[in-house]
Amino acid sequence: MFSMCKSKILFLATFFMLTTFASANTCTESFFYTQSSRMFSPQSNIRVDSIYINNQSSSWKGQKYIYNNGIIEKVRADFKNENHESAFWIFYRDTNETVLKNDGYEYIVSEDKKQDTSLFYLKTYYKGDYQYTQIIRTTSNYFSVEVTRSDPTFSEMFLKNDSIIETETYNYNTDSSRTKQTFIVANLNDDTKCEQYDEEGNLLSSFVYKPNENGYSIVQSNGDDSNEIFVIYTKENTTSIRKTRKPVKISPKARYFDLLGRYRFSK
């Protein structure tokens, strides 16, 4: 037990030393903004386009994000079983239950702003029945998702220099709460790669940033399993991103950007 605690302390000390002195990394920063944009980030010029899932334990093979005037309207989730119809997750903005079609998952979204923090409230319904509410808080280098249900959870992500700190709390705000923390750290030899570790320094998964003619993708792999998230930039992104993001080492071809497996904080 002592050696494990010592190993954990050594890993955390090394991690924080690296994040203090390292500069921004294309892989970690792009992954963070990709994830936060899926969660209704104020970086609205980033659009998640689709996700391709190669995971033996997942029943999904991919997801497609559909927008209307730049606002998320629905997500199509495709099953591996070709005899099973695709599922649609429908999003409604600033309205009430009267718009529900009572078919599958539907979300009523409202938003608020407090200083530099954007808040989004997603009321989740399944076949017309209320399930739970998600509270999303996001800034330029932080976002969190609180899920209020019988087994409440709280997840948050910090972008710190070239690294990401992820924390997940289960049974949130109860006497039986437990927390798990992971870290996504820049690869010191390749600006387009980063790795995810647990608190003991065990490698959990690897990420690769891949620019393409329409944007970029982020590939997350763990053994034979992998997910690839494609993101695009809208036409207006050039000036606004430069105003809100610190400079990063991105080649000219990577200026165009093209979530999640699974939608991480929601069914």
C-alpha positions as CSV (number, residue, x, y, z in Angstrom):
1,M,0.0,0.0,0.0
2,F,2.9,2.3,0.9
3,S,4.6,1.8,-2.5
4,M,1.3,2.5,-4.4
5,C,0.8,5.8,-2.5
6,K,4.4,6.7,-3.1
7,S,4.0,6.0,-6.8
8,K,0.8,8.1,-6.9
9,I,2.5,11.0,-5.2
10,L,5.5,10.8,-7.5
11,F,3.2,10.7,-10.6
12,L,1.2,13.7,-9.4
13,A,4.3,15.7,-8.6
14,T,5.7,15.0,-12.0
15,F,2.4,15.8,-13.7
16,F,2.0,19.2,-12.0
17,M,5.7,20.1,-12.7
18,L,5.2,19.4,-16.4
19,T,2.0,21.4,-16.6
20,T,3.7,24.3,-14.9
21,F,6.5,24.7,-17.5
22,A,5.1,23.2,-20.7
23,S,3.4,25.3,-23.5
24,A,0.1,24.5,-25.1
25,N,-0.1,21.2,-27.0
26,T,-2.3,20.8,-30.1
27,C,-3.6,17.4,-29.0
28,T,-4.7,18.3,-25.5
29,E,-6.1,21.7,-26.3
30,S,-8.0,20.5,-29.4
31,F,-9.4,17.5,-27.4
32,F,-10.6,19.9,-24.6
33,Y,-12.4,22.3,-27.0
34,T,-13.9,19.3,-28.9
35,Q,-15.3,17.9,-25.7
36,S,-16.6,21.3,-24.4
37,S,-18.2,22.2,-27.7
38,R,-20.2,19.0,-27.5
39,M,-21.4,20.3,-24.1
40,F,-22.8,23.6,-25.6
41,S,-19.5,25.5,-25.1
42,P,-19.4,29.3,-25.7
43,Q,-16.9,28.4,-28.4
44,S,-19.9,28.0,-30.7
45,N,-17.8,28.3,-33.8
46,I,-16.6,24.7,-33.2
47,R,-19.0,22.1,-34.5
48,V,-18.8,18.4,-33.7
49,D,-19.8,16.6,-36.9
50,S,-19.7,12.9,-36.2
51,I,-18.3,10.1,-34.1
52,Y,-17.2,6.7,-35.3
53,I,-17.0,3.9,-32.7
54,N,-14.9,0.8,-32.9
55,N,-15.6,-0.7,-29.4
56,Q,-16.4,-4.3,-28.8
57,S,-18.5,-3.5,-25.7
58,S,-20.5,-0.7,-27.3
59,S,-23.9,-1.3,-29.0
60,W,-23.3,1.9,-31.1
61,K,-21.3,2.2,-34.2
62,G,-21.5,6.0,-34.6
63,Q,-23.2,9.3,-34.0
64,K,-24.1,12.2,-36.4
65,Y,-24.7,15.7,-35.1
66,I,-27.3,17.7,-37.0
67,Y,-27.6,21.5,-36.7
68,N,-30.1,24.2,-37.6
69,N,-28.7,27.7,-38.0
70,G,-25.7,26.7,-36.0
71,I,-27.6,25.3,-33.1
72,I,-27.7,21.6,-32.3
73,E,-31.1,20.1,-33.3
74,K,-30.6,16.4,-33.1
75,V,-28.1,13.6,-32.8
76,R,-28.5,10.4,-34.8
77,A,-27.1,7.3,-33.0
78,D,-26.5,4.3,-35.2
79,F,-26.6,0.8,-33.9
80,K,-24.2,-2.0,-34.8
81,N,-27.2,-4.3,-35.5
82,E,-28.4,-3.3,-39.0
83,N,-31.9,-4.6,-38.2
84,H,-32.2,-2.0,-35.4
85,E,-33.3,1.5,-36.5
86,S,-31.2,4.5,-35.7
87,A,-32.1,6.4,-32.6
88,F,-32.5,10.2,-32.6
89,W,-31.9,12.5,-29.6
90,I,-33.9,15.7,-30.1
91,F,-33.0,19.1,-28.6
92,Y,-35.4,22.0,-28.1
93,R,-34.4,25.5,-27.0
94,D,-36.1,27.7,-24.4
95,T,-39.5,26.1,-24.5
96,N,-41.6,23.7,-22.4
97,E,-43.0,20.1,-22.4
98,T,-45.7,21.0,-24.9
99,V,-43.2,20.5,-27.8
100,L,-42.3,16.9,-26.8
101,K,-43.2,14.2,-29.4
102,N,-42.9,11.5,-26.7
103,D,-40.6,9.4,-28.8
104,G,-37.2,8.4,-27.6
105,Y,-34.8,10.8,-25.9
106,E,-35.7,14.5,-26.0
107,Y,-34.0,17.4,-24.3
108,I,-35.4,20.8,-23.4
109,V,-32.4,23.2,-23.2
110,S,-32.3,26.6,-21.4
111,E,-29.2,28.7,-20.8
112,D,-27.9,31.5,-18.5
113,K,-24.7,33.5,-18.1
114,K,-22.9,34.4,-14.9
115,Q,-19.8,36.5,-15.4
116,D,-17.5,34.4,-17.5
117,T,-19.4,31.2,-17.0
118,S,-22.1,29.9,-19.4
119,L,-24.7,27.6,-17.8
120,F,-27.0,25.2,-19.7
121,Y,-29.8,23.2,-18.2
122,L,-30.9,20.1,-20.1
123,K,-34.1,18.5,-18.9
124,T,-34.1,14.9,-20.2
125,Y,-37.2,13.0,-21.2
126,Y,-37.7,9.5,-22.5
127,K,-40.9,8.7,-24.3
128,G,-42.4,11.8,-22.7
129,D,-41.4,10.9,-19.1
130,Y,-39.0,13.2,-17.3
131,Q,-35.8,11.4,-16.4
132,Y,-33.3,13.9,-14.9
133,T,-31.7,17.3,-15.5
134,Q,-28.1,18.0,-16.6
135,I,-26.5,21.3,-15.4
136,I,-23.5,22.2,-17.6
137,R,-21.1,25.0,-16.6
138,T,-18.4,26.0,-19.1
139,T,-15.7,28.7,-19.5
140,S,-12.7,29.0,-21.8
141,N,-10.7,26.4,-19.8
142,Y,-13.2,24.5,-17.7
143,F,-16.5,22.7,-18.0
144,S,-18.6,20.5,-15.8
145,V,-21.7,18.4,-16.0
146,E,-23.9,17.7,-13.0
147,V,-26.6,15.1,-13.4
148,T,-29.4,15.2,-10.9
149,R,-31.0,11.8,-10.6
150,S,-31.3,8.9,-8.1
151,D,-27.5,8.3,-8.5
152,P,-26.3,11.8,-9.0
153,T,-22.9,12.4,-10.8
154,F,-20.6,15.4,-11.2
155,S,-17.9,15.5,-13.9
156,E,-15.5,18.3,-14.6
157,M,-12.5,19.0,-16.8
158,F,-9.8,21.6,-16.5
159,L,-7.4,22.7,-19.2
160,K,-4.1,23.6,-17.6
161,N,-1.3,24.6,-20.0
162,D,-0.7,21.5,-22.1
163,S,-2.7,19.1,-19.9
164,I,-6.3,18.2,-18.9
165,I,-7.4,17.2,-15.4
166,E,-10.6,15.2,-15.3
167,T,-12.6,14.4,-12.2
168,E,-15.7,12.2,-11.9
169,T,-17.7,12.0,-8.7
170,Y,-20.3,9.3,-8.2
171,N,-23.2,9.6,-5.8
172,Y,-22.5,13.3,-5.8
173,N,-23.4,15.3,-2.6
174,T,-24.2,12.1,-0.7
175,D,-22.5,10.3,2.2
176,S,-21.4,7.5,-0.2
177,S,-19.8,9.8,-2.8
178,R,-16.6,8.6,-4.5
179,T,-14.3,10.4,-6.9
180,K,-12.0,9.2,-9.7
181,Q,-9.4,11.4,-11.3
182,T,-7.5,11.1,-14.6
183,F,-5.0,13.2,-16.5
184,I,-4.5,13.8,-20.2
185,V,-0.9,14.8,-20.7
186,A,1.0,16.0,-23.8
187,N,3.3,13.7,-25.5
188,L,6.7,15.4,-25.1
189,N,8.0,14.2,-28.6
190,D,4.9,14.8,-30.7
191,D,2.6,17.9,-30.5
192,T,-0.3,15.9,-32.2
193,K,-0.4,13.2,-29.5
194,C,-1.4,13.0,-25.9
195,E,-2.1,10.2,-23.3
196,Q,-4.6,9.6,-20.5
197,Y,-3.3,8.3,-17.1
198,D,-5.0,7.4,-13.9
199,E,-3.8,8.7,-10.5
200,E,-1.2,5.8,-10.2
201,G,0.3,6.7,-13.6
202,N,-1.2,3.8,-15.5
203,L,-1.8,4.5,-19.2
204,L,-5.5,4.3,-19.9
205,S,-5.8,5.5,-23.5
206,S,-4.0,7.4,-26.2
207,F,-5.1,10.3,-28.4
208,V,-4.0,11.5,-31.8
209,Y,-4.9,14.8,-33.5
210,K,-5.4,14.4,-37.3
211,P,-5.9,17.4,-39.5
212,N,-7.8,16.9,-42.8
213,E,-9.0,19.1,-45.6
214,N,-12.2,20.0,-43.7
215,G,-10.9,20.2,-40.2
216,Y,-9.5,17.6,-37.8
217,S,-10.3,14.5,-36.0
218,I,-9.3,13.2,-32.5
219,V,-8.7,9.4,-32.3
220,Q,-8.9,7.9,-28.8
221,S,-7.6,4.3,-28.7
222,N,-7.2,1.6,-26.0
223,G,-5.9,-1.6,-27.3
224,D,-8.2,-2.7,-30.2
225,D,-11.0,-0.3,-29.2
226,S,-11.1,3.2,-30.6
227,N,-13.4,6.2,-31.1
228,E,-12.8,9.0,-33.7
229,I,-14.5,12.4,-33.3
230,F,-14.7,14.6,-36.3
231,V,-15.1,18.4,-35.8
232,I,-15.4,21.3,-38.2
233,Y,-14.9,25.0,-37.9
234,T,-17.6,27.4,-39.0
235,K,-16.6,30.2,-41.4
236,E,-16.6,32.8,-38.7
237,N,-14.2,30.9,-36.5
238,T,-10.9,32.6,-37.6
239,T,-11.2,36.0,-35.7
240,S,-13.2,34.8,-32.7
241,I,-10.9,31.9,-31.9
242,R,-7.9,34.1,-32.0
243,K,-9.5,36.5,-29.5
244,T,-10.5,33.9,-27.0
245,R,-7.7,31.2,-27.2
246,K,-4.1,31.6,-26.3
247,P,-1.6,30.8,-29.2
248,V,-1.1,27.2,-29.9
249,K,1.3,25.4,-32.2
250,I,-0.9,24.5,-35.1
251,S,0.3,24.3,-38.7
252,P,-1.5,26.3,-41.4
253,K,-3.2,23.1,-42.6
254,A,-4.6,22.4,-39.1
255,R,-6.5,25.7,-38.9
256,Y,-9.7,23.9,-39.9
257,F,-11.2,21.7,-37.3
258,D,-13.4,18.5,-38.5
259,L,-17.5,14.2,-29.2
260,L,-17.6,10.6,-27.4
261,G,-18.0,6.5,-28.0
262,R,-20.8,7.3,-26.0
263,Y,-22.3,10.7,-25.0
264,R,-20.3,10.8,-21.9
265,F,-22.5,12.6,-19.4
266,S,-25.9,11.6,-20.8
267,K,-27.8,8.6,-22.0
